[in-house]
């Protein structure tokens, strides 16, 4: 048994889960060099929601953040989360953009790219994995999204994992974004994957249902190689198990991480202060308790809050329980997609519309697109009757959805030049291509600041 490795998530998923991704680079700087000395497997610090939040709420350039992190972190690999063909956005982007983004991420300092797809459709991860492998400079990790449903079996997950291994990933991550994976299921899944794979296996979970630490312990006993944890001020509840607790739990065992807890206390003290600063500045309500019912409804914790608030806005909050009860029905109709961005939002909206206006009296374009196959291959089957209801006799696509997309980098470059940024860097072009409505005001403000500073 090898010692268990730890990937630290406080710089990305920790504050994404607890503090709406509001941590600034300035709040990370004081401890980056100390974090580099801990002996982590990696620091997860980029991608996910950090990219647009930097520009949207913090007035920060995400690329500049990455370069700064790289300047201070010399030994520990920097890791990012990449949404397959969705890159870091909410729709499929063309292959040229996927390739360029991977190359720029690596050139600016990323060492490990974790690639996932909301539907676990390997075709939607193909371009990103190939691009990462082509750079030769980066470790590419294929992630499969964990969920529970009548059709999500150990065999189904193993088949996805084998397909990802055949696509050339260097490691596999079980990505349990809602904290649904129970301890004994984790044990059985890791055992089964270990029998069928030769690449290292990492487990990423959240404590939302109250399983986190127990799930990690059983996965470790089954032979998992790496676990994701977050330093305690940004750990637990809707985030990952706390780094300090997991390191101490494994001490003096065959799974000892080799991390010295004395190095962790000053880091935890620093992030306690940061947590308080963020709560004060952004008036954030931090999640304060676990929610075991998430496993019953299989809905990510943050989405429960959003759904409730949306219903409240319409004066219909008393129908919240009905909407929750309708979610599994919609999910079944859509072929049991895992509930992660964007499928969680699509399923939630459909359930709310069904409850408020009658079943499928109103059907959103996103639901139609899932049925058309535009998001990729759903894990289950969609009945002919439901398909007809949504899209009539329209054809369903059975190939990789991105094959229909025209190259889009040049268009983005031209559109940005038309806005007066003909000298935009390749990184700025990518920021604009992904989030035009956020990037443009950010670029304009940055230009004004520079002019003022030089004036």
C-alpha atoms as one frame of an Amber mdcrd trajectory, in Angstrom:
protein
   0.000   0.000   0.000   1.426   3.339  -1.006   0.889   6.413   1.114  -2.148
   8.465   0.229  -1.544  11.735  -1.614  -3.477  14.930  -0.969  -4.664  17.486
  -3.525  -5.433  20.789  -1.756  -8.551  22.567  -3.054  -8.695  25.692  -0.850
  -7.584  27.931  -3.744 -10.415  26.748  -6.040 -13.202  24.392  -4.961 -12.834
  25.228  -1.266 -13.812  28.867  -1.727 -16.123  28.049  -4.665 -18.153  25.756
  -2.378 -18.114  27.909   0.767 -17.688  31.512  -0.370 -19.129  31.770  -3.909
 -15.617  31.777  -5.468 -14.837  35.243  -4.108 -11.243  34.757  -2.868  -8.767
  37.201  -4.411  -5.184  36.501  -5.452  -4.019  39.049  -2.827  -5.583  36.853
  -0.139  -3.659  33.823  -1.415  -0.231  35.448  -1.824   0.907  35.525   1.830
   0.816  31.702   2.132   1.633  30.404  -1.369   5.314  29.751  -0.631   4.426
  27.941   2.613   1.791  25.865   0.770   4.441  24.908  -1.773   6.508  23.353
   1.056   3.725  21.130   2.481   4.217  18.219   0.091   0.797  18.254  -1.548
   0.159  16.138  -4.654  -1.200  19.294  -6.332  -2.820  22.646  -5.624  -6.177
  22.943  -7.350  -6.291  26.654  -8.035  -7.890  27.481 -11.400 -10.784  26.651
 -13.706 -14.294  25.789 -12.575 -16.077  29.020 -11.667 -12.871  30.921 -10.796
 -12.356  32.129 -14.362 -15.448  34.269 -14.941 -15.747  35.224 -11.245 -12.301
  36.861 -11.445 -13.495  39.250 -14.149 -17.159  39.487 -13.125 -16.836  40.231
  -9.415 -13.196  40.768  -8.480 -11.811  42.960 -11.266  -9.010  40.425 -11.742
  -7.527  38.911 -14.887  -7.747  35.103 -14.473  -4.636  34.611 -16.637  -2.664
  37.066 -14.539  -3.802  35.160 -11.433  -2.444  31.926 -12.899   0.909  33.485
 -13.794   1.198  34.935 -10.284   0.425  31.571  -8.675   3.111  29.965 -10.827
   5.639  32.587  -9.755   5.269  31.634  -6.072   4.580  27.885  -6.374   7.742
  26.274  -7.732   7.517  22.610  -6.653   3.859  21.654  -6.365   1.879  21.019
  -9.579  -0.940  23.500 -10.255  -4.245  21.885 -11.206  -7.339  23.191 -12.997
 -10.888  21.942 -13.605 -11.936  21.910 -17.286 -15.512  21.245 -18.476 -14.612
  19.261 -21.597 -16.121  20.770 -24.738 -17.706  23.476 -22.519 -14.164  24.634
 -21.550 -15.092  26.927 -18.613 -18.392  28.164 -20.040 -21.936  26.864 -20.352
 -22.166  25.727 -23.973 -20.077  23.629 -26.338 -17.233  25.548 -27.982 -15.496
  24.662 -31.249 -12.383  22.469 -31.240 -10.043  25.311 -32.229 -11.015  27.169
 -29.063 -10.632  24.041 -26.892  -7.131  23.413 -28.288  -6.028  27.018 -27.900
  -7.343  27.213 -24.341  -5.498  24.060 -23.268  -2.264  25.330 -24.824  -2.548
  28.765 -23.208  -3.397  27.230 -19.810  -0.272  25.053 -19.973   1.924  27.939
 -21.186   0.700  30.128 -18.334   1.441  27.562 -15.634  -1.065  24.686 -15.408
   0.484  21.242 -14.769  -2.615  19.046 -14.315  -5.886  19.404 -16.245  -8.902
  17.578 -14.845 -11.413  17.142 -17.685 -15.054  16.195 -17.116 -18.358  16.250
 -18.985 -21.774  16.760 -17.381 -23.204  13.682 -19.150 -20.071  11.495 -18.773
 -19.992  11.374 -22.580 -16.320  10.699 -23.462 -16.909  12.222 -26.916 -17.348
  15.603 -25.212 -13.949  15.156 -23.510 -12.096  13.925 -26.592 -10.794  17.269
 -27.913  -9.634  18.499 -24.483  -7.851  15.215 -23.692  -6.186  15.127 -27.112
  -5.115  18.770 -26.817  -3.650  18.153 -23.358  -1.814  15.035 -24.536  -0.465
  16.937 -27.550   1.204  19.525 -25.303   3.342  16.731 -23.759   3.816  19.161
 -20.850   0.736  18.455 -18.808  -0.800  15.598 -16.811  -4.328  15.004 -18.118
  -6.837  13.546 -15.698 -10.129  12.163 -16.970 -12.983  12.688 -14.513 -16.247
  10.832 -14.396 -19.133  12.511 -12.630 -20.611  10.312  -9.887 -24.363  10.149
  -9.527 -27.017   7.687  -8.377 -29.980   6.464 -10.405 -31.551   3.112 -11.296
 -29.190   2.832 -14.288 -25.911   4.086 -12.792 -24.207   0.821 -11.879 -20.611
  -0.034 -10.982 -20.329  -1.591 -14.462 -21.495   1.596 -16.175 -18.912   3.705
 -14.303 -16.186   1.154 -14.995 -16.959   1.213 -18.712 -16.671   5.024 -18.794
 -13.379   4.788 -16.879 -11.972   2.195 -19.290 -12.988   4.366 -22.263 -11.176
   7.364 -20.710  -8.072   5.268 -20.062  -8.101   4.178 -23.703  -8.275   7.869
 -24.722  -4.903   8.339 -23.041  -5.586   9.958 -19.652  -2.751   9.813 -17.094
  -5.102   9.315 -14.133  -8.802   8.983 -13.367 -10.880  11.060 -10.962 -14.214
  10.022  -9.466 -15.885  13.443  -9.258 -18.632  13.365  -6.650 -19.736  16.995
  -6.754 -22.873  16.527  -4.643 -21.379  14.298  -1.952 -23.677  11.391  -2.924
 -21.057   8.625  -2.790 -21.601   6.519   0.331 -18.663   4.804   2.085 -19.328
   1.209   1.029 -20.247   2.192  -2.524 -16.921   4.066  -2.648 -15.114   0.930
  -1.441 -16.760  -1.266  -4.098 -16.308   1.263  -6.907 -12.614   1.853  -6.177
 -12.009  -1.922  -5.899 -13.688  -2.499  -9.253 -11.785   0.355 -10.946  -8.486
  -0.894  -9.507  -9.108  -4.288 -11.115  -9.770  -2.735 -14.529  -7.414   0.251
 -14.735  -3.670   0.727 -14.555  -3.696   4.538 -14.018  -3.830   6.164 -10.548
  -7.287   6.911  -9.123  -8.225  10.134  -7.336 -11.447  10.710  -5.396 -13.144
  14.096  -5.113 -16.163  14.394  -2.825 -18.072  16.968  -0.785 -19.406  16.702
   2.781 -22.891  17.909   1.749 -24.656  14.681   2.835 -22.362  14.075   5.809
 -20.430  11.204   4.191 -17.145  12.909   3.224 -14.579  11.534   5.696 -16.188
   8.084   5.933 -16.252   7.812   2.149 -12.565   8.763   1.965 -11.578   6.192
   4.609 -13.344   3.337   2.788 -11.952   4.465  -0.591  -8.452   4.554   0.925
  -8.890   1.018   2.266  -9.917  -0.016  -1.260  -6.690   1.456  -2.680  -7.508
   4.969  -3.883  -4.279   6.868  -4.621  -5.213  10.537  -4.095  -7.957  12.396
  -2.202  -9.057  16.038  -2.514  -9.257  18.032   0.730  -9.624  21.694   1.714
  -8.002  23.457   4.662 -10.609  23.623   7.438 -11.761  27.277   7.103 -12.937
  26.392   3.573 -13.561  22.681   4.187 -16.513  20.566   5.357 -20.268  21.210
   4.844 -20.644  21.779   1.066 -16.870  21.588   0.500 -14.289  18.779   0.788
 -13.252  17.095   4.064 -10.728  19.183   6.022  -7.071  18.696   5.101  -5.821
  18.776   8.706  -8.382  16.181   9.860  -7.640  13.735   7.035  -3.855  14.086
   7.480  -4.194  13.389  11.233  -6.633  10.511  10.679  -4.092   8.720   8.464
  -1.029   9.406  10.635   0.932   6.378  11.899  -0.950   4.075   9.526   0.143
   2.377   6.330  -1.705   5.198   4.513   0.207   8.054   6.246   0.308  11.065
   3.876   3.769  12.115   5.040   2.456  15.670   5.544   3.563  17.427   8.730
   0.452  18.921  10.399   2.626  21.629  11.967   2.910  23.123   8.467  -0.889
  23.251   8.171  -1.838  25.259  11.297  -0.432  28.624  10.109  -2.175  28.090
   6.741  -5.492  27.377   8.486  -5.078  30.504  10.647  -4.468  32.600   7.536
  -7.580  31.273   5.751  -9.720  31.810   8.880  -8.998  35.504   8.491  -9.702
  35.340   4.737 -13.032  33.623   5.362 -14.069  36.426   7.719 -12.933  39.088
   5.202 -14.997  37.500   2.423 -18.105  37.143   4.584 -17.851  40.835   5.558
 -17.018  42.233   2.118 -19.555  40.276   0.069 -22.222  39.848   2.796 -22.059
  36.106   2.174 -24.163  33.595   4.045 -21.809  30.636   4.344 -23.351  27.154
   4.403 -23.525  26.116   8.052 -24.895  22.576   8.135 -24.949  19.346   6.174
 -28.060  18.336   4.245 -28.518  14.549   4.085 -31.711  15.041   2.008 -29.452
  15.952  -0.935 -28.920  12.215  -1.405 -32.663  11.616  -1.450 -33.204  14.219
  -4.189 -29.757  13.847  -5.837 -29.576  17.597  -6.267 -26.397  19.621  -5.612
 -26.753  21.653  -2.409 -26.376  25.080  -4.037 -29.126  24.251  -6.476 -31.635
  23.597  -3.686 -31.136  27.184  -2.503 -31.422  28.591  -6.049 -34.631  26.656
  -6.728 -36.182  27.860  -3.491 -35.253  31.483  -4.244 -36.630  31.275  -7.794
 -39.957  29.959  -6.493 -39.968  32.611  -3.769 -39.538  35.349  -6.400 -42.759
  34.092  -8.004 -44.561  33.816  -4.660 -44.690  30.027  -5.063 -42.253  28.911
  -2.354 -44.973  26.770  -0.753 -44.662  24.463  -3.793 -40.970  23.758  -3.191
 -41.583  20.177  -1.999 -43.691  19.446  -5.074 -40.847  20.666  -7.311 -38.359
  18.457  -5.451 -40.664  15.464  -5.867 -40.952  16.213  -9.608 -37.164  16.381
 -10.158 -36.624  12.577 -10.304 -39.471  12.285 -12.856 -37.917  14.883 -15.163
 -34.528  13.266 -14.722 -35.970   9.881 -15.741 -37.634  11.455 -18.816 -34.290
  13.002 -19.840 -32.398   9.681 -19.607 -30.947  10.127 -16.083 -28.294  12.801
 -16.689 -25.947  13.390 -13.724 -27.005  16.638 -12.045 -24.102  19.043 -12.499
 -23.830  22.328 -14.463 -25.698  22.698 -16.849 -27.946  19.599 -16.562 -28.892
  20.348 -12.938 -30.234  23.793 -13.873 -32.115  22.415 -16.910 -33.749  19.629
 -14.880 -34.632  22.004 -12.029 -36.281  24.563 -14.326 -38.281  21.838 -16.099
 -39.506  20.428 -12.762 -40.588  23.908 -11.613 -42.446  24.586 -14.894 -44.196
  21.190 -14.651 -45.422  21.949 -11.147 -46.501  25.527 -11.877 -48.097  25.072
 -15.314 -48.820  21.345 -15.737 -46.527  18.548 -16.934 -44.628  19.639 -20.058
 -47.159  22.348 -20.930 -44.052  24.538 -21.244 -40.834  22.978 -22.550 -37.579
  24.945 -22.522 -35.176  25.022 -25.479 -32.523  23.409 -23.250 -34.765  20.395
 -22.595 -35.369  20.123 -26.349 -31.602  20.279 -26.957 -30.918  17.429 -24.505
 -33.554  15.355 -26.345 -32.009  16.328 -29.721 -28.634  15.017 -28.524 -27.049
  18.474 -28.644 -25.468  18.065 -25.211 -24.174  14.578 -26.000 -25.238  11.034
 -25.212 -27.457  10.701 -22.137 -26.693   7.699 -19.901 -30.203   6.206 -20.143
 -32.900   6.157 -22.805 -35.434   8.786 -23.776 -38.777   7.258 -24.767 -40.138
   7.795 -28.286 -43.257   9.294 -26.747 -41.298  11.938 -24.783 -39.059  12.669
 -27.763 -42.111  13.277 -29.958 -43.617  15.562 -27.338 -40.423  17.669 -27.242
 -39.160  17.768 -30.827 -41.796  16.065 -33.009 -40.146  14.233 -35.913 -36.893
  16.204 -35.829 -33.802  14.009 -36.231 -31.661  13.209 -33.191 -27.885  13.572
 -33.576 -25.909  10.468 -32.697 -22.420  11.849 -33.363 -20.129  14.126 -31.321
 -22.094  17.402 -30.982 -18.977  19.567 -31.485 -18.632  18.177 -35.043 -21.362
  20.658 -36.012 -19.446  23.681 -34.721 -17.531  26.039 -37.020 -14.116  27.286
 -35.833 -14.714  30.360 -33.692 -11.371  31.824 -32.562 -10.950  34.126 -35.574
 -14.492  35.442 -35.195 -13.805  36.246 -31.551 -10.563  37.993 -32.516 -12.358
  40.098 -35.137 -15.241  40.951 -32.799 -12.760  42.072 -30.154 -10.835  44.174
 -32.712 -14.130  45.807 -33.726 -14.521  46.862 -30.085 -11.159  48.606 -30.231
  -8.918  45.809 -28.979  -7.029  44.829 -32.126  -3.871  44.269 -30.066  -5.563
  41.750 -27.715  -3.353  38.941 -26.387  -4.282  35.316 -27.231  -5.413  34.976
 -23.598  -7.721  38.001 -23.845  -9.235  36.601 -27.047 -10.081  33.396 -25.150
 -11.577  35.289 -22.200 -13.731  37.232 -24.660 -14.743  34.123 -26.647 -15.945
  32.394 -23.464 -17.552  35.347 -21.662 -17.982  38.293 -24.067 -20.471  40.173
 -21.872 -18.123  39.955 -18.856 -14.736  40.277 -20.564 -15.470  43.431 -22.592
 -16.370  45.710 -19.646 -13.401  44.209 -17.767 -10.975  45.031 -20.630 -12.339
  48.584 -20.887 -11.956  49.181 -17.182  -8.447  47.719 -17.193  -7.480  50.012
 -20.066  -8.814  53.065 -18.216  -6.874  52.110 -15.094  -3.676  51.709 -17.082
  -4.198  55.071 -18.749  -4.837  56.711 -15.389  -1.747  55.069 -13.866   0.430
  56.208 -16.771  -1.203  59.611 -17.022
